[in-house]
Amino acid sequence: MSSYSIRHEVFQDILFEDQQISIADGLLTIGSGFQWRSFVMCAHMPLVFFGLARPGVSDKVFIYGQPWITEHSILRAVLLQYRSTLAIDRASIDEIYAQGLVDAKIAFPSLWSGVARWFG
C-alpha cells in the first residue's frame, strides 16, 4: 500500500508524527509500511458474491474491487494502535467505526461493527 490520507474530525486538534503515521490539521497520513487486518474486509468477497454488498472500486489486489470499508478499517486500526498516545477511548473508536460503516452504506452495519468490536 502506498501512503494513505484520511481527514476526520477526531484528528482536528491533534499534532503527532512518528515513523508510521502523522497527524496535522485534521488529516491523518499513514505511511506505506503500516499493516493491519480486518475481519470485516475479509468478508467483502462473499458479501459481493451473494449480492449483499456492491463491488468496490477496481483494484488489482481484490477480486471484487477494493472493499468500501477500507478507509474505515484502516482508521479503526490506527486509532486502536495509537489510542493511548492520541488519548481516545475504545468506545469512541467503536462509535467512529460504526458510523463509518453506515456512511459507506455497508449491508448490516450493526452486525459488522459488533463483529469488529468482539474480535478486536
N, C-alpha and C positions, 0 to 999 in steps of 0.2 A: 504494500500500500504506500502511495506517496503521501506527503503531508496532507493533512485534512483540517479544515477550519469549520467551526460551528459558533454561531452567535446565539447566546441565550441570556435571558435576564438574570439568571442566577450568578453570572460572572461579572455583572455590571460594576461592582465596586472592588474587584479583586485584581491585584497586580502580582503575578507569580511567574517564575520561569525556572525550569530545570532541563535535564537532558532530553526528556520525552515530551513535555508539554510546555506551552507558555500561554499566559492569560493576560490580556490588556484590553481596556476599553470594551469589555463585554464580549470579546472574541477569544475563544479557545482554539489554539492551534496545536494539533497533535502531530508529532514527528513521525517519520516513516518507520521507525523501529518499534512503535507501540503495537503490542499484540493483545488480543482479547478473544474470549469465547462467548458465544451467546446461544443458549438453548433455543430461544425463540427464532433466531436466524436460521438455525438448522432445520426448523420446521417449515421454512418457507417453501421448499420444493414440494413436499407432499400437499401443502395447502393449495398451491397453484395447480398441481396435477389434478386434485379433486374438485377444483373450481371454487374453493373457499377464499382464495386471495387472487388478486390480479398479478400478472407477471411484472417484474420490476424493470428498471432501466437496463438496457442492454449492457452486458458486462462479460468479458472473456472468462471470468472465473466461475460465475454462477450460470447453471443451465437455464434457469427460468428468469434470468435477469437479477440484478442486484436487489436484495430484499429491501422493501420500502422502509424497514425499521433500522437500517444500517446506522443512520445518524443518531437515532435514539439509543441504540445498543452501545455504540462507542461512547456517547455522552454518559450513559449509566456506568460503563466500565471505568471511565476516567474519574467520575465522581466517587465511585466506591473505592478506587485505589488511593485517591488523594483526599478522602473525606476528613481525615484528622488535620491535614495541612490546610485545607480550604475551610475548615470549621462548618461543615454541613452534616446534618444527621441523616441516618438511614431512612427515616420516614419521609423526609423531604426528597431524597433521591428517588424513592419509590413513587412519590406523587408526580415528580417531573417525568419519570419514565412512563407512568400510566397515562398522563396527559399527552405525551408524545405519540403513544400508540393510537389514541383517539384522534389526534390531529392527522396522523398518517392514514386514517381510515382502514386500519387493520381489522380483519374479521375477529370477533371475540376478544376485544382489548382487555376486558376484565380478567378473562381466563389467562391470557399471556402475561399480564402484569403480575397476577398471582403466582404463576409458574416461575417467573423470574425472581420474585420475592422469596419463594420457597427454596429454590435451588441456588440462590446466591446471585 
